Amino acid sequence: MAITKEAVIEKIEVVGSWNVQVATDTVIKEDGTEISRSRHRHVLQPCTSSKDGDTWTHTDTDISSEATEVQAVANAVWTDTVKANYKTFVESQEV
């Protein structure tokens, strides 16, 4: 009786102009037959932003630990224009 666990990227979606949403299923199999499946989702954005006084700092999101297909989608979507628009959006949300 062999039990295996596998992570499978089931869906990569671009939501809005810059959000890359990733759905990953964890599949548990016993002797090749699936006995369990659970889904985890996470969203990637082009950068993280913080403000200190009047100065904004935007740091590009590190996607090096993401699967190659996720990296390919993020790199295709996150053009310089999209990154600039995202930064403008974030800065406009300040209350």
PAZA-158088 format. One record per residue (C-alpha): x, y, z. Coordinates in steps of 0.02 Angstrom, whole numbers, plus 32768, in hexadecimal, padded with zeros to 4 digits. Layout:
BEGIN
XYZ
...
END
This chain:
BEGIN
800080008000
805480A07FC2
8012814A7FF4
804B81E17F90
8030829C7FA0
803983107F0C
801F83CC7EF4
7FCC83F67E4E
7FAF84A57E0C
7EFC849C7DCD
7EDD85507D9C
7F3B85F17D7C
7ECC86887D61
7EEA87407D43
7E6987A07DA6
7E5888577D80
7EF188A57D32
7F7988637DA6
7F4087DB7E1E
7F80872D7DF4
7F1786AC7E51
7F5C85FC7E64
7EF585647E97
7F5E84CF7ED0
7F1384267EFA
7F6783AE7F73
7F3C82FF7F39
7F5182667FA8
7F5381BD7F51
7F55810C7F92
7F97808C7F16
7F78810A7E8A
7EC3812B7EBB
7E9781D97EF6
7E5481D77FA7
7E5D82907FD4
7E6A833A7F80
7E7283E77FCE
7E8784917F7D
7EF185267FB0
7EE785CE7F59
7F5D86607F61
7F6687067F07
8002875B7EC9
801088147EA7
809D886E7E4C
80E988BB7EE8
80D988E07FA0
80CB89947FD4
80EB89F78071
80ED8AAD809F
81638B058116
812F8BB9812C
81158BFB807D
81838B788029
813D8ADB7FD8
81A78A3F7FC3
817189BB7F45
81CC89147F43
81B1889C7EB2
816387F77EE7
81DF87687EEE
819186DC7E86
822D866F7E7E
81DE85EA7EEE
814185DF7E82
812C85577DFF
817485817D54
80C785907D05
8092860D7D8C
813286707D6F
811086737CB4
806186B87CCC
8098873B7D4B
812987737CDE
80B687827C47
803087E37CA6
809D88547D10
80DC88C97C8A
812D896E7CBC
808889C57C97
8024894D7D04
80A289617D93
80978A1F7D86
7FD98A187D86
7FDB89A57E1E
804E8A1B7E7D
7FDE8AAF7E51
7F468A4C7E8C
7F988A1F7F33
7FCE8AD07F54
7F1D8B0F7F2D
7ED38A9B7FB3
7F248AF78043
7EA38B3180C2
END
